[in-house]
Amino acid sequence: MDQPVIVITGGTRGIGKGLARAFVQSQCRVVICARDGDRLAQTLAELDASIPGAANRLHGQNCDVADATAVQALWDAAIDQFGRVDIWINNAAIGSHEVDFWQHDPATIETLIRINLLGTMHGCRTAVRGMLEQGHGHLYTLEGWGSSGERRRGSSLYGTSKAALRYFTKSLAAELRGTPVKLSSLNPGVVPTDLLALSIRPEQATQIRRFINIFGDRVETVAPALADRVLGNQRHGARIQWLTPRRLLTRLLQAPFRRRQVIGPRGENLG
C-alpha cells in the first residue's frame, strides 16, 4: 500500500496543525478541516509554501464537527480526493476560560460539549461506517486535561468533556474488537497552544508558566513524535502518550537543577 491517507479534524492550529505538517513531510496524503474558511486557506497556503510538493498531498475542507452532515461531507471529500481514508484523527476541540462552572453561560457550555464530545462522536461514527465498508482503518481520539481524572478549579467544563471521551473511547474500542477497524487514543501532554492560553486566568499565569516550563513541550517537538507513533502503530486500543509517567518523573526530579524554557516570561510561544 502507498503512503496512507489521513484525515485530521481541527487541523489549522495547535497539535492538529503540527500533526498535519508532520504527516505531509512524511509523504502522507492529508485532509484537514476547520470551521474558519479563511484560516483553513491560510494554513493550506503556509504548508504548501514550506513543504515541497505539499499541494499534491494536502486537501482542506470546511467542516463544523458538531454537524453530523458536515462530518460526512468531510469523509466524502477525502474519498473523492484520495480514494480512501486509512487514519482518522478526531483532534478538533475548543477550550474555555477557567471559571467556576456556574459562571459559564449556557451557550459556552453547549458549544464546548458539542465540539469536544459530540464532534468526536460524529467523527467516530462516520469514520467507523466508512472504514467498515472499505475493510480497514484506524481512528484516534485526543485526550486532554480530565482524561485521567485530573481536576483543578475552573476546569469542570473542559475536563468533563475529556473524561467523557476517555470512557467513550474505551467503550467503542470494545465494540470494534473483531472488526477490521481499530481505535486508539493520543495524549500530547502539556503543550502551549491558544486553547491553553484561553483558559488561563491572570492570577494563574505565574504558576501555570512554571508548570509548563517543567512539564511542557512545544508543538514542533510533540507533533512529529506523535505522528511517527501513529504511522507505526498497528495495535487496536493503543494509548499513545507523549508525557509518559517516566518522562514526567524525570522532569520533576530535574526541575531544581535544570531550567527549561518552553514559554517566556511574557507568555511567548503560548498560543
C-alpha angles and dihedrals in degrees: 000000000000123000113315127260111234129191117201120187115212092019100158102081144022120356093351093057091043091052091048091053093047094048094047090049087054089057094253121144109242137193118194130183139195140170092232108074094193092052090047092053091047092052093048091050092047094051092044091052095048102040120057111238094005094134091068093051102039134074132173131207131185108237139160102206090205087068111077092200091054091049090053088050088053091055091047091050091052091050092047091049102041108009100241145019117236100171129024118190117195097207103142113116141139132211133214138215110279104248133134108288096247090059092065115097117234093251092058092049094048095044094050094047092045093053102034100039110016091038091058091044091052090047093050094046092050095043095046093051092048094044093049088053094049091042102240145043146128124227130190137203123205120237123207144159106336097027091108096035097272113163137187131159111278096023099090095109101044094035092053091054091053095043089053090050091054090056092044092051094051092046095047091046089058091050091050095051109121094023127103090250122090129200127198138156137237125214112189094185120212109352123164106233135146088264089062092041091057093056099052118102116211093246090055097050100097095044094046093045089056091047092051093047090054101041106014136095133191123254092250089060100042104037099059091048092051091046091054090050092050092050091050098043118104097158123108113227096020118160107209111199129183098189097051120184089254093052091045092051092046092053092046091053092045095047096092091051107032124052116209122189113200092151128020131238092271094045098266111177091020102120 
